[in-house]
Amino acid sequence: QVQLVESGGGLVQPGGSLRLSCAASGSIFSIEIMRWYRQAPGKQRELVASISRRRITAYADSVKGRFTISRDNLNKISLQMNDLKPEDTAVYYCNAYSSGNNRNDWGQGTQVTVSS
């Protein structure tokens, strides 16, 4: 099992930047892919970005060119968010997929609010 803790959310004006971090503990050597999801009020949770053990990345079209996911080390990833828009407002969740037992673990989420 993997435990995930997100940090770095907050209130920012449109056009501003935030950096989210996710620290993993527990069975970190089993993690194959780590992802950031977000969920806005009244909407389904959506995939924002992912990074594999080999640092292969993927992004949702809505954030390409503005967000960058990185793997700082085996147990920490970050999401650099630039040029933030009001529609980026959501709770952001860190996810870890472990291929050995086909398991997804989730963090508790961190609120990002983009508003003037």
C-alpha positions as a Markdown table, in Angstrom:
| # | Residue | x | y | z |
|---|---|---|---|---|
| 1 | Gln | 0.0 | 0.0 | 0.0 |
| 2 | Val | 1.1 | 3.5 | -0.8 |
| 3 | Gln | 0.3 | 6.6 | 1.3 |
| 4 | Leu | 0.1 | 10.0 | -0.6 |
| 5 | Val | 0.2 | 13.5 | 0.8 |
| 6 | Glu | -0.4 | 16.5 | -1.4 |
| 7 | Ser | 0.7 | 20.1 | -0.6 |
| 8 | Gly | 0.9 | 23.5 | -2.3 |
| 9 | Gly | -2.6 | 24.4 | -3.1 |
| 10 | Gly | -4.1 | 27.8 | -2.5 |
| 11 | Leu | -5.7 | 30.9 | -3.9 |
| 12 | Val | -4.1 | 32.6 | -6.9 |
| 13 | Gln | -5.1 | 35.2 | -9.4 |
| 14 | Pro | -5.7 | 34.4 | -13.1 |
| 15 | Gly | -2.4 | 34.2 | -14.9 |
| 16 | Gly | -0.6 | 33.2 | -11.7 |
| 17 | Ser | 1.4 | 30.1 | -10.8 |
| 18 | Leu | 1.3 | 27.4 | -8.2 |
| 19 | Arg | 3.4 | 24.3 | -7.6 |
| 20 | Leu | 1.8 | 21.2 | -6.1 |
| 21 | Ser | 3.8 | 18.4 | -4.5 |
| 22 | Cys | 2.9 | 14.8 | -3.7 |
| 23 | Ala | 5.0 | 12.8 | -1.3 |
| 24 | Ala | 4.6 | 9.0 | -1.3 |
| 25 | Ser | 5.4 | 6.6 | 1.5 |
| 26 | Gly | 5.0 | 2.9 | 2.0 |
| 27 | Ser | 5.4 | 0.5 | -0.9 |
| 28 | Ile | 7.0 | 3.1 | -3.2 |
| 29 | Phe | 9.1 | 0.6 | -5.1 |
| 30 | Ser | 5.9 | -0.9 | -6.5 |
| 31 | Ile | 4.7 | 2.4 | -8.1 |
| 32 | Glu | 4.7 | 2.3 | -11.9 |
| 33 | Ile | 2.8 | 5.5 | -12.7 |
| 34 | Met | 1.9 | 8.6 | -10.7 |
| 35 | Arg | -0.8 | 11.0 | -11.8 |
| 36 | Trp | -2.6 | 14.2 | -10.9 |
| 37 | Tyr | -6.3 | 14.3 | -11.2 |
| 38 | Arg | -8.7 | 17.2 | -10.4 |
| 39 | Gln | -12.3 | 17.5 | -9.6 |
| 40 | Ala | -14.3 | 20.7 | -9.8 |
| 41 | Pro | -17.7 | 21.1 | -8.1 |
| 42 | Gly | -20.4 | 19.3 | -9.9 |
| 43 | Lys | -18.0 | 17.7 | -12.3 |
| 44 | Gln | -16.4 | 14.3 | -12.7 |
| 45 | Arg | -12.8 | 13.7 | -11.7 |
| 46 | Glu | -10.5 | 14.2 | -14.6 |
| 47 | Leu | -6.9 | 13.2 | -15.4 |
| 48 | Val | -4.6 | 16.2 | -15.6 |
| 49 | Ala | -1.1 | 14.7 | -16.0 |
| 50 | Ser | 0.9 | 11.5 | -15.5 |
| 51 | Ile | 4.5 | 10.5 | -15.2 |
| 52 | Ser | 5.8 | 6.9 | -15.4 |
| 53 | Arg | 8.7 | 5.4 | -13.6 |
| 54 | Arg | 10.8 | 6.1 | -16.7 |
| 55 | Arg | 9.6 | 9.7 | -16.6 |
| 56 | Ile | 7.4 | 9.5 | -19.6 |
| 57 | Thr | 4.8 | 12.2 | -19.3 |
| 58 | Ala | 1.3 | 12.9 | -20.6 |
| 59 | Tyr | -1.1 | 15.8 | -20.3 |
| 60 | Ala | -4.7 | 16.6 | -20.7 |
| 61 | Asp | -5.2 | 18.9 | -23.7 |
| 62 | Ser | -6.6 | 21.6 | -21.4 |
| 63 | Val | -3.3 | 22.0 | -19.6 |
| 64 | Lys | -0.7 | 21.3 | -22.3 |
| 65 | Gly | 1.8 | 24.1 | -22.4 |
| 66 | Arg | 0.8 | 25.4 | -19.0 |
| 67 | Phe | 1.4 | 22.6 | -16.6 |
| 68 | Thr | 4.5 | 20.5 | -16.1 |
| 69 | Ile | 4.7 | 17.3 | -14.2 |
| 70 | Ser | 8.0 | 16.1 | -12.8 |
| 71 | Arg | 9.4 | 13.3 | -10.7 |
| 72 | Asp | 11.7 | 14.7 | -8.1 |
| 73 | Asn | 12.8 | 11.3 | -6.8 |
| 74 | Leu | 11.3 | 7.9 | -6.3 |
| 75 | Asn | 8.7 | 9.1 | -3.8 |
| 76 | Lys | 7.9 | 12.7 | -4.8 |
| 77 | Ile | 6.3 | 14.3 | -7.8 |
| 78 | Ser | 5.4 | 17.9 | -8.5 |
| 79 | Leu | 3.0 | 19.7 | -10.8 |
| 80 | Gln | 4.1 | 23.2 | -11.9 |
| 81 | Met | 1.0 | 25.1 | -12.9 |
| 82 | Asn | 1.5 | 28.4 | -14.9 |
| 83 | Asp | -0.9 | 30.8 | -16.5 |
| 84 | Leu | -3.7 | 29.5 | -14.3 |
| 85 | Lys | -7.3 | 30.1 | -15.4 |
| 86 | Pro | -10.5 | 30.2 | -13.4 |
| 87 | Glu | -11.5 | 26.9 | -15.0 |
| 88 | Asp | -8.5 | 25.3 | -13.3 |
| 89 | Thr | -10.2 | 25.7 | -10.0 |
| 90 | Ala | -10.7 | 22.3 | -8.4 |
| 91 | Val | -9.5 | 19.9 | -5.8 |
| 92 | Tyr | -6.3 | 18.3 | -7.1 |
| 93 | Tyr | -5.6 | 14.6 | -6.2 |
| 94 | Cys | -2.4 | 12.7 | -6.4 |
| 95 | Asn | -2.7 | 9.1 | -7.6 |
| 96 | Ala | -0.2 | 6.2 | -7.6 |
| 97 | Tyr | -0.7 | 3.1 | -9.6 |
| 98 | Ser | 1.2 | 0.0 | -8.6 |
| 99 | Ser | 1.4 | -2.6 | -11.4 |
| 100 | Gly | 2.3 | -5.6 | -9.2 |
| 101 | Asn | -1.0 | -5.7 | -7.5 |
| 102 | Asn | -3.0 | -3.6 | -9.9 |
| 103 | Arg | -3.7 | -1.1 | -7.2 |
| 104 | Asn | -4.5 | 2.6 | -7.2 |
| 105 | Asp | -3.9 | 4.8 | -4.1 |
| 106 | Trp | -5.1 | 8.3 | -3.6 |
| 107 | Gly | -4.1 | 11.3 | -1.6 |
| 108 | Gln | -6.6 | 13.5 | 0.3 |
| 109 | Gly | -6.5 | 16.3 | -2.2 |
| 110 | Thr | -5.5 | 19.9 | -2.2 |
| 111 | Gln | -7.7 | 22.9 | -3.1 |
| 112 | Val | -6.6 | 25.2 | -6.0 |
| 113 | Thr | -8.7 | 28.3 | -6.5 |
| 114 | Val | -8.1 | 30.7 | -9.3 |
| 115 | Ser | -10.0 | 33.9 | -8.8 |
| 116 | Ser | -9.5 | 37.7 | -8.9 |
